[in-house]
Amino acid sequence: MTRVVLVGAGAMGRAWLSAIAENPGVELAGVVDLDLDAARRAAPGLPTGTDVVSVAARAGADAVINVTVPAAHHAVTTAALFAGFPVLGEKPVADTVARALSLTAAAEAGGRLFMVSQSRRWNPQLFTLRDMTAGLGPIATVGTEFFRAPHFGGFREEMAQPLLVDMAIHAFDSARFLLGADPVQVSCQTWNPSWSWFAGDACAAAVFEMTGGARYVYHGSWCAPGPESSWNGSWRVVGQEGTALWDGDHDPVGPSVPAVEAPSGIAGALSVFVEALRTGETPMGEVHGNVLSLAMVEAAVRSSAEGRPVMIDDVLSQAHSEALRDETRPEVRKVLQGWTDVRAALG
């Protein structure tokens, strides 16, 4: 039985509480939140508090699940890792690529597993689409269309780049997974229609060059009244030997391949994390493998702001310099200083 402390008792925290309760190999040991009343409501009779390290120690926890807001990911995860606790964290890995690199170095320095729950990658239909993609020969284009009109209220409607920063990372990460490739550069434009209820740009169009030569094209809007796409987006993969399609909600259409049995959603991420703790194997989503998905977001935002293509390696290089400048832990700084090639260090 793996005993976990959950950090964050808000809406996503409640979703994780359900996933924990449904997993027979996981036991909730305590809850951490800045709102103590929320923590106590989430875990009556269990250790609660505002500090992850003290609660995890009192609770006799084996691991930490970090479901805080992105700006808190770095502080919470770093503290847990250096207190000896493996961490499963919500996406994004951090609020900036610089802090993501710091967390990656902290995982190395502390020798503890840090896995990011990029939950929409954990989808059996996406795994099947990946197998179809492998049968299409050389790939020319992967495209995602994402069109919805949610009225969230709250922080999303005040963000400068709500679609790119809060949502598009799911599609960007899935494109890396489908292609088995990583981003090289991006050209991106964002805009906000006159009728938008978002303060920032709710529409985006981005073209990524990927390693191997394929292009990944993302076109989306969060203020698109009318028929909506799946929350997973609508996908088209075009290769030399044909095309595969996925509407995001049903089985993909393309070359005949066996349906894939795979973990699903945050429950799937949790089960894979627990299995990795048991076996010592590196899981999909381990922090080194996740950072480039966030780098795609940061590069797309920069491309839109500057009106030019942006190289991913330039984003990584600048983030590395910022991480070194801001790092306060000597052991993390030592790891960062050893990275002469950031992309290579990420594996």
NORSUL-V265063 format. One record per pair of residues at least 24 apart in sequence whose C-alpha atoms are under 8 Angstrom apart, sorted by the first residue. I is the first residue (numbers start at 1). J is the second residue. Records with the same first field share a line. If there is no record, write none. Layout:
I: J, J
//
This chain:
1: 25, 26, 27
2: 26, 27, 61, 62, 63, 274
3: 27, 28, 29, 60, 61, 62, 63
4: 28, 29, 30, 56, 61, 62, 63, 64, 65
5: 29, 30, 31, 32, 52, 55, 56, 59, 61, 63, 64, 65
6: 30, 31, 32, 64, 65, 66, 67
7: 31, 32, 33, 52, 64, 65, 66, 67, 68
8: 32, 33, 39, 66, 67, 68
9: 33, 38, 39, 42, 67
10: 38
12: 67
13: 67
14: 42
16: 266, 267
19: 266, 267, 270
20: 267, 270
23: 267, 271
25: 274
26: 274
29: 56, 59, 60, 61
30: 55, 56, 59
31: 55
52: 76, 79, 80
53: 79, 80, 83
61: 85
62: 86
63: 87, 88
64: 88
65: 89, 90
66: 90
70: 94, 95
71: 95
74: 99, 100, 103
77: 103
78: 103, 106
81: 106, 107, 110, 112, 114
82: 106, 110
84: 110, 112
85: 112
86: 112, 113, 114
87: 112, 113, 114, 115
88: 114, 115, 116, 117, 270, 273
89: 114, 115, 116, 117
90: 116, 117, 118
91: 116, 117, 118
92: 116, 118, 169, 294
93: 287, 290, 291, 294
96: 294, 298
97: 291, 294, 295, 298, 316, 319
98: 316, 318, 319, 320, 321, 322, 323
99: 319, 323
100: 291
101: 291, 319, 320, 323, 336
102: 323, 327, 332, 336
103: 287
104: 287, 288
105: 332, 333, 335, 336
106: 331, 332
108: 335
109: 331, 332, 335
113: 277, 286
114: 286, 287
115: 273, 283, 284, 285, 286, 287
116: 285, 286, 287, 290
117: 266, 269, 270, 285
118: 170, 173, 269, 285
119: 170, 264, 265, 266, 268, 269
120: 170, 174, 232, 265
121: 170, 173, 174, 177, 265
122: 262, 263, 264, 265, 266, 268, 269
123: 262, 263, 264, 265
124: 259, 260, 261, 262, 263, 264
125: 248, 250, 251, 252, 259, 260
126: 174, 178
127: 178, 260, 262
128: 251, 252, 257, 258, 259, 260
129: 178, 244, 245, 246, 252
130: 177, 178, 179
131: 257
132: 244, 254, 255, 256, 257
133: 178, 179, 237, 239, 244
135: 241, 255
136: 238, 239, 240, 241, 242, 243, 255
137: 239, 240, 241
138: 239, 240, 241
139: 214, 237, 238, 239, 240
140: 213, 214, 215, 238, 239, 240
141: 214, 215, 216, 217, 236, 237, 238, 239
142: 175, 214, 215, 216, 217, 235, 236, 237, 238
143: 216, 217, 218, 219, 235, 236, 237
144: 171, 217, 218, 219, 220, 233, 234, 235, 236
145: 218, 219, 220, 229, 233, 234, 235
146: 218, 219, 220, 221, 228, 229, 230, 231, 232, 233, 234
147: 220, 221, 222, 223, 224, 228, 229, 233
148: 221, 222, 223, 224, 225, 227, 228, 229, 231
149: 221, 222, 223, 224, 225, 228
150: 222, 223
151: 197
156: 198
157: 197, 198, 199, 200
158: 198, 199, 200
159: 198, 199, 200
160: 199, 200, 201
161: 200, 201, 202, 301
162: 198, 200, 201, 202
163: 201, 202, 203, 204, 220, 221, 222
164: 204, 297, 300, 301
165: 297, 298
168: 297
169: 293, 294, 296, 297
170: 232
171: 218, 232, 233
172: 293, 296, 297
173: 290, 293
175: 216
176: 293
181: 210, 211, 212
182: 210, 211, 292
183: 208, 209, 210, 211, 292, 296, 312
184: 208, 209, 210, 211, 311, 312, 313
185: 209, 210, 299, 309, 310, 311, 312
186: 296, 299, 300, 303, 309, 310, 311, 312
187: 300, 303, 304, 308, 309, 310
188: 300, 301, 303, 304, 307, 308, 309
189: 303, 304, 307
190: 304
195: 223
196: 223
197: 223
206: 300
288: 345, 346, 347
289: 346, 347
291: 346
313: 343
316: 342, 343
317: 342
//
